[in-house]
Amino acid sequence: RLTVKSREPRLVVPSTAVHNNEVYRVVDDRLERSPVSVAYQQNDLAVIEQGLSAGDQIIVDDPVPAIDGMAIKPRRDAALEQQLRARALGERP
């Protein structure tokens, strides 16, 4: 196991939240399909190079169908956020 800190901060999302180089963002309680560039994937994490900013809300479930502009009721998952943060830092959650 090799762990190296990134020179610059990176955004990490569950790899299952990336669908054909897109993520589903929450904008004004509506689904917005947004293109992203994935720097690399490691285990079940995707490191996002471009397309997301800190604070963006994304949908980690897989809504079917995922229609641009459809109304949604987002719920924050604090436990998942903590797990992602710990795994991205190389810690065991």
PDB file as gemmi writes it, atoms N, CA and C in Angstrom:
CRYST1    1.000    1.000    1.000  90.00  90.00  90.00 P 1                      
ATOM      1  N   ARG A   1       0.855  -1.172   0.000  1.00  0.00           N  
ATOM      2  CA  ARG A   1       0.000   0.000   0.000  1.00  0.00           C  
ATOM      3  C   ARG A   1       0.900   1.232   0.000  1.00  0.00           C  
ATOM      4  N   LEU A   2       0.627   2.143  -0.908  1.00  0.00           N  
ATOM      5  CA  LEU A   2       1.426   3.353  -1.040  1.00  0.00           C  
ATOM      6  C   LEU A   2       0.499   4.548  -0.997  1.00  0.00           C  
ATOM      7  N   THR A   3       0.779   5.500  -0.131  1.00  0.00           N  
ATOM      8  CA  THR A   3      -0.044   6.693  -0.001  1.00  0.00           C  
ATOM      9  C   THR A   3       0.824   7.916  -0.208  1.00  0.00           C  
ATOM     10  N   VAL A   4       0.367   8.791  -1.103  1.00  0.00           N  
ATOM     11  CA  VAL A   4       1.089  10.024  -1.380  1.00  0.00           C  
ATOM     12  C   VAL A   4       0.094  11.170  -1.347  1.00  0.00           C  
ATOM     13  N   LYS A   5       0.452  12.246  -0.671  1.00  0.00           N  
ATOM     14  CA  LYS A   5      -0.434  13.406  -0.625  1.00  0.00           C  
ATOM     15  C   LYS A   5      -0.360  14.163  -1.946  1.00  0.00           C  
ATOM     16  N   SER A   6      -1.509  14.664  -2.379  1.00  0.00           N  
ATOM     17  CA  SER A   6      -1.585  15.443  -3.609  1.00  0.00           C  
ATOM     18  C   SER A   6      -1.011  16.832  -3.363  1.00  0.00           C  
ATOM     19  N   ARG A   7      -0.386  17.387  -4.377  1.00  0.00           N  
ATOM     20  CA  ARG A   7       0.157  18.742  -4.258  1.00  0.00           C  
ATOM     21  C   ARG A   7      -0.951  19.780  -4.177  1.00  0.00           C  
ATOM     22  N   GLU A   8      -2.078  19.449  -4.770  1.00  0.00           N  
ATOM     23  CA  GLU A   8      -3.210  20.363  -4.741  1.00  0.00           C  
ATOM     24  C   GLU A   8      -4.443  19.601  -4.273  1.00  0.00           C  
ATOM     25  N   PRO A   9      -5.383  20.301  -3.657  1.00  0.00           N  
ATOM     26  CA  PRO A   9      -6.598  19.618  -3.202  1.00  0.00           C  
ATOM     27  C   PRO A   9      -7.365  19.029  -4.388  1.00  0.00           C  
ATOM     28  N   ARG A  10      -7.945  17.879  -4.181  1.00  0.00           N  
ATOM     29  CA  ARG A  10      -8.738  17.202  -5.211  1.00  0.00           C  
ATOM     30  C   ARG A  10     -10.108  16.877  -4.644  1.00  0.00           C  
ATOM     31  N   LEU A  11     -11.078  16.820  -5.522  1.00  0.00           N  
ATOM     32  CA  LEU A  11     -12.420  16.408  -5.130  1.00  0.00           C  
ATOM     33  C   LEU A  11     -12.561  14.916  -5.370  1.00  0.00           C  
ATOM     34  N   VAL A  12     -13.146  14.237  -4.403  1.00  0.00           N  
ATOM     35  CA  VAL A  12     -13.327  12.793  -4.484  1.00  0.00           C  
ATOM     36  C   VAL A  12     -14.809  12.486  -4.348  1.00  0.00           C  
ATOM     37  N   VAL A  13     -15.302  11.626  -5.216  1.00  0.00           N  
ATOM     38  CA  VAL A  13     -16.691  11.191  -5.170  1.00  0.00           C  
ATOM     39  C   VAL A  13     -16.709   9.672  -5.289  1.00  0.00           C  
ATOM     40  N   PRO A  14     -17.789   9.034  -4.876  1.00  0.00           N  
ATOM     41  CA  PRO A  14     -17.884   7.594  -5.123  1.00  0.00           C  
ATOM     42  C   PRO A  14     -17.851   7.343  -6.629  1.00  0.00           C  
ATOM     43  N   SER A  15     -17.124   6.343  -7.060  1.00  0.00           N  
ATOM     44  CA  SER A  15     -17.031   6.083  -8.503  1.00  0.00           C  
ATOM     45  C   SER A  15     -18.392   5.754  -9.098  1.00  0.00           C  
ATOM     46  N   THR A  16     -19.307   5.252  -8.286  1.00  0.00           N  
ATOM     47  CA  THR A  16     -20.655   4.959  -8.781  1.00  0.00           C  
ATOM     48  C   THR A  16     -21.458   6.226  -9.072  1.00  0.00           C  
ATOM     49  N   ALA A  17     -20.983   7.386  -8.622  1.00  0.00           N  
ATOM     50  CA  ALA A  17     -21.673   8.646  -8.894  1.00  0.00           C  
ATOM     51  C   ALA A  17     -21.305   9.217 -10.264  1.00  0.00           C  
ATOM     52  N   VAL A  18     -20.318   8.591 -10.922  1.00  0.00           N  
ATOM     53  CA  VAL A  18     -19.893   9.050 -12.255  1.00  0.00           C  
ATOM     54  C   VAL A  18     -20.533   8.136 -13.298  1.00  0.00           C  
ATOM     55  N   HIS A  19     -21.256   8.748 -14.221  1.00  0.00           N  
ATOM     56  CA  HIS A  19     -21.975   8.014 -15.264  1.00  0.00           C  
ATOM     57  C   HIS A  19     -21.499   8.504 -16.633  1.00  0.00           C  
ATOM     58  N   ASN A  20     -20.660   7.723 -17.299  1.00  0.00           N  
ATOM     59  CA  ASN A  20     -20.152   8.106 -18.623  1.00  0.00           C  
ATOM     60  C   ASN A  20     -19.604   9.530 -18.630  1.00  0.00           C  
ATOM     61  N   ASN A  21     -18.699   9.804 -17.694  1.00  0.00           N  
ATOM     62  CA  ASN A  21     -18.056  11.119 -17.555  1.00  0.00           C  
ATOM     63  C   ASN A  21     -19.035  12.246 -17.244  1.00  0.00           C  
ATOM     64  N   GLU A  22     -20.106  11.916 -16.545  1.00  0.00           N  
ATOM     65  CA  GLU A  22     -21.054  12.913 -16.052  1.00  0.00           C  
ATOM     66  C   GLU A  22     -21.380  12.596 -14.600  1.00  0.00           C  
ATOM     67  N   VAL A  23     -21.718  13.644 -13.854  1.00  0.00           N  
ATOM     68  CA  VAL A  23     -22.299  13.465 -12.530  1.00  0.00           C  
ATOM     69  C   VAL A  23     -23.640  14.163 -12.540  1.00  0.00           C  
ATOM     70  N   TYR A  24     -24.497  13.759 -11.623  1.00  0.00           N  
ATOM     71  CA  TYR A  24     -25.800  14.396 -11.480  1.00  0.00           C  
ATOM     72  C   TYR A  24     -25.704  15.370 -10.323  1.00  0.00           C  
ATOM     73  N   ARG A  25     -25.717  16.662 -10.644  1.00  0.00           N  
ATOM     74  CA  ARG A  25     -25.635  17.695  -9.609  1.00  0.00           C  
ATOM     75  C   ARG A  25     -27.034  18.139  -9.208  1.00  0.00           C  
ATOM     76  N   VAL A  26     -27.127  18.698  -8.009  1.00  0.00           N  
ATOM     77  CA  VAL A  26     -28.370  19.278  -7.518  1.00  0.00           C  
ATOM     78  C   VAL A  26     -28.245  20.789  -7.658  1.00  0.00           C  
ATOM     79  N   VAL A  27     -29.118  21.372  -8.464  1.00  0.00           N  
ATOM     80  CA  VAL A  27     -29.137  22.823  -8.660  1.00  0.00           C  
ATOM     81  C   VAL A  27     -30.582  23.284  -8.489  1.00  0.00           C  
ATOM     82  N   ASP A  28     -30.831  24.062  -7.445  1.00  0.00           N  
ATOM     83  CA  ASP A  28     -32.187  24.559  -7.155  1.00  0.00           C  
ATOM     84  C   ASP A  28     -33.210  23.417  -7.107  1.00  0.00           C  
ATOM     85  N   ASP A  29     -32.868  22.346  -6.400  1.00  0.00           N  
ATOM     86  CA  ASP A  29     -33.733  21.170  -6.236  1.00  0.00           C  
ATOM     87  C   ASP A  29     -34.126  20.531  -7.565  1.00  0.00           C  
ATOM     88  N   ARG A  30     -33.229  20.612  -8.523  1.00  0.00           N  
ATOM     89  CA  ARG A  30     -33.423  19.962  -9.826  1.00  0.00           C  
ATOM     90  C   ARG A  30     -32.144  19.214 -10.189  1.00  0.00           C  
ATOM     91  N   LEU A  31     -32.307  18.144 -10.938  1.00  0.00           N  
ATOM     92  CA  LEU A  31     -31.167  17.360 -11.393  1.00  0.00           C  
ATOM     93  C   LEU A  31     -30.543  18.050 -12.595  1.00  0.00           C  
ATOM     94  N   GLU A  32     -29.236  18.195 -12.554  1.00  0.00           N  
ATOM     95  CA  GLU A  32     -28.497  18.766 -13.683  1.00  0.00           C  
ATOM     96  C   GLU A  32     -27.355  17.825 -14.027  1.00  0.00           C  
ATOM     97  N   ARG A  33     -27.352  17.342 -15.261  1.00  0.00           N  
ATOM     98  CA  ARG A  33     -26.268  16.469 -15.703  1.00  0.00           C  
ATOM     99  C   ARG A  33     -25.073  17.358 -16.039  1.00  0.00           C  
ATOM    100  N   SER A  34     -23.925  17.059 -15.429  1.00  0.00           N  
ATOM    101  CA  SER A  34     -22.735  17.888 -15.605  1.00  0.00           C  
ATOM    102  C   SER A  34     -21.553  17.033 -16.036  1.00  0.00           C  
ATOM    103  N   PRO A  35     -20.870  17.420 -17.108  1.00  0.00           N  
ATOM    104  CA  PRO A  35     -19.685  16.662 -17.520  1.00  0.00           C  
ATOM    105  C   PRO A  35     -18.540  16.861 -16.533  1.00  0.00           C  
ATOM    106  N   VAL A  36     -17.783  15.807 -16.315  1.00  0.00           N  
ATOM    107  CA  VAL A  36     -16.602  15.874 -15.449  1.00  0.00           C  
ATOM    108  C   VAL A  36     -15.444  15.163 -16.131  1.00  0.00           C  
ATOM    109  N   SER A  37     -14.263  15.533 -15.708  1.00  0.00           N  
ATOM    110  CA  SER A  37     -13.049  14.846 -16.133  1.00  0.00           C  
ATOM    111  C   SER A  37     -12.501  14.125 -14.906  1.00  0.00           C  
ATOM    112  N   VAL A  38     -12.377  12.818 -15.013  1.00  0.00           N  
ATOM    113  CA  VAL A  38     -11.881  12.006 -13.904  1.00  0.00           C  
ATOM    114  C   VAL A  38     -10.373  11.840 -14.057  1.00  0.00           C  
ATOM    115  N   ALA A  39      -9.620  12.289 -13.056  1.00  0.00           N  
ATOM    116  CA  ALA A  39      -8.157  12.158 -13.098  1.00  0.00           C  
ATOM    117  C   ALA A  39      -7.777  10.690 -13.014  1.00  0.00           C  
ATOM    118  N   TYR A  40      -8.367   9.975 -12.046  1.00  0.00           N  
ATOM    119  CA  TYR A  40      -8.142   8.535 -11.913  1.00  0.00           C  
ATOM    120  C   TYR A  40      -9.158   7.966 -10.926  1.00  0.00           C  
ATOM    121  N   GLN A  41      -9.280   6.656 -10.946  1.00  0.00           N  
ATOM    122  CA  GLN A  41     -10.123   5.960  -9.991  1.00  0.00           C  
ATOM    123  C   GLN A  41      -9.245   5.031  -9.162  1.00  0.00           C  
ATOM    124  N   GLN A  42      -9.576   4.955  -7.896  1.00  0.00           N  
ATOM    125  CA  GLN A  42      -8.843   4.068  -7.007  1.00  0.00           C  
ATOM    126  C   GLN A  42      -9.859   3.401  -6.093  1.00  0.00           C  
ATOM    127  N   ASN A  43      -9.870   2.088  -6.134  1.00  0.00           N  
ATOM    128  CA  ASN A  43     -10.877   1.314  -5.416  1.00  0.00           C  
ATOM    129  C   ASN A  43     -12.255   1.810  -5.849  1.00  0.00           C  
ATOM    130  N   ASP A  44     -13.059   2.305  -4.930  1.00  0.00           N  
ATOM    131  CA  ASP A  44     -14.390   2.773  -5.303  1.00  0.00           C  
ATOM    132  C   ASP A  44     -14.512   4.291  -5.249  1.00  0.00           C  
ATOM    133  N   LEU A  45     -13.378   4.985  -5.413  1.00  0.00           N  
ATOM    134  CA  LEU A  45     -13.363   6.442  -5.422  1.00  0.00           C  
ATOM    135  C   LEU A  45     -12.956   6.961  -6.796  1.00  0.00           C  
ATOM    136  N   ALA A  46     -13.558   8.063  -7.207  1.00  0.00           N  
ATOM    137  CA  ALA A  46     -13.164   8.752  -8.433  1.00  0.00           C  
ATOM    138  C   ALA A  46     -12.626  10.121  -8.035  1.00  0.00           C  
ATOM    139  N   VAL A  47     -11.422  10.433  -8.497  1.00  0.00           N  
ATOM    140  CA  VAL A  47     -10.805  11.727  -8.226  1.00  0.00           C  
ATOM    141  C   VAL A  47     -11.126  12.626  -9.413  1.00  0.00           C  
ATOM    142  N   ILE A  48     -11.833  13.712  -9.145  1.00  0.00           N  
ATOM    143  CA  ILE A  48     -12.321  14.598 -10.195  1.00  0.00           C  
ATOM    144  C   ILE A  48     -11.278  15.668 -10.496  1.00  0.00           C  
ATOM    145  N   GLU A  49     -10.924  15.769 -11.762  1.00  0.00           N  
ATOM    146  CA  GLU A  49      -9.945  16.769 -12.203  1.00  0.00           C  
ATOM    147  C   GLU A  49     -10.629  18.078 -12.580  1.00  0.00           C  
ATOM    148  N   GLN A  50     -11.756  17.992 -13.291  1.00  0.00           N  
ATOM    149  CA  GLN A  50     -12.485  19.182 -13.727  1.00  0.00           C  
ATOM    150  C   GLN A  50     -13.970  18.887 -13.750  1.00  0.00           C  
ATOM    151  N   GLY A  51     -14.766  19.937 -13.571  1.00  0.00           N  
ATOM    152  CA  GLY A  51     -16.204  19.809 -13.717  1.00  0.00           C  
ATOM    153  C   GLY A  51     -16.995  19.957 -12.435  1.00  0.00           C  
ATOM    154  N   LEU A  52     -16.328  19.863 -11.284  1.00  0.00           N  
ATOM    155  CA  LEU A  52     -16.986  20.068  -9.996  1.00  0.00           C  
ATOM    156  C   LEU A  52     -16.198  21.069  -9.172  1.00  0.00           C  
ATOM    157  N   SER A  53     -16.909  21.749  -8.299  1.00  0.00           N  
ATOM    158  CA  SER A  53     -16.272  22.681  -7.368  1.00  0.00           C  
ATOM    159  C   SER A  53     -16.614  22.259  -5.947  1.00  0.00           C  
ATOM    160  N   ALA A  54     -15.771  22.654  -5.020  1.00  0.00           N  
ATOM    161  CA  ALA A  54     -16.061  22.378  -3.612  1.00  0.00           C  
ATOM    162  C   ALA A  54     -17.417  22.968  -3.273  1.00  0.00           C  
ATOM    163  N   GLY A  55     -18.239  22.193  -2.592  1.00  0.00           N  
ATOM    164  CA  GLY A  55     -19.565  22.654  -2.205  1.00  0.00           C  
ATOM    165  C   GLY A  55     -20.671  22.232  -3.157  1.00  0.00           C  
ATOM    166  N   ASP A  56     -20.324  21.771  -4.357  1.00  0.00           N  
ATOM    167  CA  ASP A  56     -21.353  21.268  -5.270  1.00  0.00           C  
ATOM    168  C   ASP A  56     -22.028  20.066  -4.638  1.00  0.00           C  
ATOM    169  N   GLN A  57     -23.322  19.977  -4.792  1.00  0.00           N  
ATOM    170  CA  GLN A  57     -24.062  18.813  -4.312  1.00  0.00           C  
ATOM    171  C   GLN A  57     -24.247  17.864  -5.474  1.00  0.00           C  
ATOM    172  N   ILE A  58     -23.929  16.591  -5.243  1.00  0.00           N  
ATOM    173  CA  ILE A  58     -24.133  15.596  -6.288  1.00  0.00           C  
ATOM    174  C   ILE A  58     -25.031  14.487  -5.772  1.00  0.00           C  
ATOM    175  N   ILE A  59     -25.636  13.797  -6.710  1.00  0.00           N  
ATOM    176  CA  ILE A  59     -26.496  12.670  -6.390  1.00  0.00           C  
ATOM    177  C   ILE A  59     -25.644  11.413  -6.465  1.00  0.00           C  
ATOM    178  N   VAL A  60     -25.580  10.667  -5.364  1.00  0.00           N  
ATOM    179  CA  VAL A  60     -24.756   9.462  -5.351  1.00  0.00           C  
ATOM    180  C   VAL A  60     -25.572   8.216  -5.633  1.00  0.00           C  
ATOM    181  N   ASP A  61     -26.898   8.327  -5.574  1.00  0.00           N  
ATOM    182  CA  ASP A  61     -27.763   7.225  -5.977  1.00  0.00           C  
ATOM    183  C   ASP A  61     -27.856   7.236  -7.499  1.00  0.00           C  
ATOM    184  N   ASP A  62     -28.522   6.251  -8.041  1.00  0.00           N  
ATOM    185  CA  ASP A  62     -28.664   6.164  -9.490  1.00  0.00           C  
ATOM    186  C   ASP A  62     -30.136   6.286  -9.872  1.00  0.00           C  
ATOM    187  N   PRO A  63     -30.630   7.532 -10.001  1.00  0.00           N  
ATOM    188  CA  PRO A  63     -32.042   7.687 -10.353  1.00  0.00           C  
ATOM    189  C   PRO A  63     -32.284   7.228 -11.788  1.00  0.00           C  
ATOM    190  N   VAL A  64     -33.346   6.463 -11.957  1.00  0.00           N  
ATOM    191  CA  VAL A  64     -33.690   5.983 -13.290  1.00  0.00           C  
ATOM    192  C   VAL A  64     -35.138   6.362 -13.541  1.00  0.00           C  
ATOM    193  N   PRO A  65     -35.405   7.142 -14.556  1.00  0.00           N  
ATOM    194  CA  PRO A  65     -34.448   7.776 -15.454  1.00  0.00           C  
ATOM    195  C   PRO A  65     -33.883   9.043 -14.822  1.00  0.00           C  
ATOM    196  N   ALA A  66     -32.700   9.443 -15.269  1.00  0.00           N  
ATOM    197  CA  ALA A  66     -32.068  10.687 -14.814  1.00  0.00           C  
ATOM    198  C   ALA A  66     -32.300  11.738 -15.902  1.00  0.00           C  
ATOM    199  N   ILE A  67     -33.320  12.539 -15.700  1.00  0.00           N  
ATOM    200  CA  ILE A  67     -33.717  13.518 -16.714  1.00  0.00           C  
ATOM    201  C   ILE A  67     -33.273  14.899 -16.273  1.00  0.00           C  
ATOM    202  N   ASP A  68     -32.533  15.566 -17.149  1.00  0.00           N  
ATOM    203  CA  ASP A  68     -32.071  16.920 -16.873  1.00  0.00           C  
ATOM    204  C   ASP A  68     -33.257  17.806 -16.508  1.00  0.00           C  
ATOM    205  N   GLY A  69     -33.174  18.483 -15.368  1.00  0.00           N  
ATOM    206  CA  GLY A  69     -34.215  19.409 -14.952  1.00  0.00           C  
ATOM    207  C   GLY A  69     -35.316  18.798 -14.104  1.00  0.00           C  
ATOM    208  N   MET A  70     -35.283  17.475 -13.902  1.00  0.00           N  
ATOM    209  CA  MET A  70     -36.349  16.862 -13.100  1.00  0.00           C  
ATOM    210  C   MET A  70     -36.246  17.309 -11.646  1.00  0.00           C  
ATOM    211  N   ALA A  71     -37.387  17.488 -11.007  1.00  0.00           N  
ATOM    212  CA  ALA A  71     -37.430  17.907  -9.610  1.00  0.00           C  
ATOM    213  C   ALA A  71     -36.963  16.758  -8.719  1.00  0.00           C  
ATOM    214  N   ILE A  72     -36.186  17.112  -7.695  1.00  0.00           N  
ATOM    215  CA  ILE A  72     -35.684  16.117  -6.755  1.00  0.00           C  
ATOM    216  C   ILE A  72     -35.750  16.674  -5.336  1.00  0.00           C  
ATOM    217  N   LYS A  73     -35.722  15.781  -4.372  1.00  0.00           N  
ATOM    218  CA  LYS A  73     -35.672  16.152  -2.959  1.00  0.00           C  
ATOM    219  C   LYS A  73     -34.365  15.626  -2.394  1.00  0.00           C  
ATOM    220  N   PRO A  74     -33.301  16.421  -2.434  1.00  0.00           N  
ATOM    221  CA  PRO A  74     -32.008  15.916  -1.961  1.00  0.00           C  
ATOM    222  C   PRO A  74     -31.969  15.761  -0.450  1.00  0.00           C  
ATOM    223  N   ARG A  75     -31.201  14.740  -0.006  1.00  0.00           N  
ATOM    224  CA  ARG A  75     -30.930  14.515   1.419  1.00  0.00           C  
ATOM    225  C   ARG A  75     -29.430  14.390   1.579  1.00  0.00           C  
ATOM    226  N   ARG A  76     -28.895  15.103   2.526  1.00  0.00           N  
ATOM    227  CA  ARG A  76     -27.460  15.046   2.803  1.00  0.00           C  
ATOM    228  C   ARG A  76     -27.142  13.787   3.595  1.00  0.00           C  
ATOM    229  N   ASP A  77     -26.065  13.113   3.222  1.00  0.00           N  
ATOM    230  CA  ASP A  77     -25.638  11.892   3.911  1.00  0.00           C  
ATOM    231  C   ASP A  77     -24.312  12.187   4.614  1.00  0.00           C  
ATOM    232  N   ALA A  78     -24.398  12.669   5.854  1.00  0.00           N  
ATOM    233  CA  ALA A  78     -23.210  13.064   6.615  1.00  0.00           C  
ATOM    234  C   ALA A  78     -22.271  11.892   6.848  1.00  0.00           C  
ATOM    235  N   ALA A  79     -22.818  10.707   7.070  1.00  0.00           N  
ATOM    236  CA  ALA A  79     -21.975   9.526   7.304  1.00  0.00           C  
ATOM    237  C   ALA A  79     -21.156   9.199   6.061  1.00  0.00           C  
ATOM    238  N   LEU A  80     -21.766   9.264   4.892  1.00  0.00           N  
ATOM    239  CA  LEU A  80     -21.039   9.015   3.652  1.00  0.00           C  
ATOM    240  C   LEU A  80     -19.954  10.068   3.437  1.00  0.00           C  
ATOM    241  N   GLU A  81     -20.254  11.319   3.745  1.00  0.00           N  
ATOM    242  CA  GLU A  81     -19.261  12.388   3.619  1.00  0.00           C  
ATOM    243  C   GLU A  81     -18.040  12.089   4.493  1.00  0.00           C  
ATOM    244  N   GLN A  82     -18.265  11.654   5.722  1.00  0.00           N  
ATOM    245  CA  GLN A  82     -17.156  11.332   6.620  1.00  0.00           C  
ATOM    246  C   GLN A  82     -16.346  10.155   6.104  1.00  0.00           C  
ATOM    247  N   GLN A  83     -17.037   9.127   5.602  1.00  0.00           N  
ATOM    248  CA  GLN A  83     -16.340   7.963   5.058  1.00  0.00           C  
ATOM    249  C   GLN A  83     -15.482   8.345   3.856  1.00  0.00           C  
ATOM    250  N   LEU A  84     -16.032   9.158   2.959  1.00  0.00           N  
ATOM    251  CA  LEU A  84     -15.273   9.590   1.782  1.00  0.00           C  
ATOM    252  C   LEU A  84     -14.042  10.390   2.183  1.00  0.00           C  
ATOM    253  N   ARG A  85     -14.234  11.303   3.115  1.00  0.00           N  
ATOM    254  CA  ARG A  85     -13.116  12.133   3.583  1.00  0.00           C  
ATOM    255  C   ARG A  85     -12.005  11.267   4.161  1.00  0.00           C  
ATOM    256  N   ALA A  86     -12.383  10.320   4.999  1.00  0.00           N  
ATOM    257  CA  ALA A  86     -11.386   9.444   5.633  1.00  0.00           C  
ATOM    258  C   ALA A  86     -10.672   8.590   4.591  1.00  0.00           C  
ATOM    259  N   ARG A  87     -11.418   7.991   3.658  1.00  0.00           N  
ATOM    260  CA  ARG A  87     -10.793   7.140   2.648  1.00  0.00           C  
ATOM    261  C   ARG A  87      -9.919   7.943   1.704  1.00  0.00           C  
ATOM    262  N   ALA A  88     -10.345   9.162   1.369  1.00  0.00           N  
ATOM    263  CA  ALA A  88      -9.540  10.005   0.483  1.00  0.00           C  
ATOM    264  C   ALA A  88      -8.222  10.399   1.138  1.00  0.00           C  
ATOM    265  N   LEU A  89      -8.216  10.484   2.463  1.00  0.00           N  
ATOM    266  CA  LEU A  89      -6.994  10.824   3.190  1.00  0.00           C  
ATOM    267  C   LEU A  89      -6.167   9.596   3.542  1.00  0.00           C  
ATOM    268  N   GLY A  90      -6.647   8.415   3.129  1.00  0.00           N  
ATOM    269  CA  GLY A  90      -5.909   7.188   3.392  1.00  0.00           C  
ATOM    270  C   GLY A  90      -6.147   6.614   4.764  1.00  0.00           C  
ATOM    271  N   GLU A  91      -7.163   7.118   5.444  1.00  0.00           N  
ATOM    272  CA  GLU A  91      -7.489   6.616   6.772  1.00  0.00           C  
ATOM    273  C   GLU A  91      -8.521   5.509   6.635  1.00  0.00           C  
ATOM    274  N   ARG A  92      -8.633   4.721   7.645  1.00  0.00           N  
ATOM    275  CA  ARG A  92      -9.678   3.693   7.663  1.00  0.00           C  
ATOM    276  C   ARG A  92     -10.869   4.252   8.421  1.00  0.00           C  
ATOM    277  N   PRO A  93     -12.018   4.294   7.755  1.00  0.00           N  
ATOM    278  CA  PRO A  93     -13.208   4.864   8.427  1.00  0.00           C  
ATOM    279  C   PRO A  93     -13.720   3.974   9.547  1.00  0.00           C  
TER     280      PRO A  93                                                      
END                                                                             
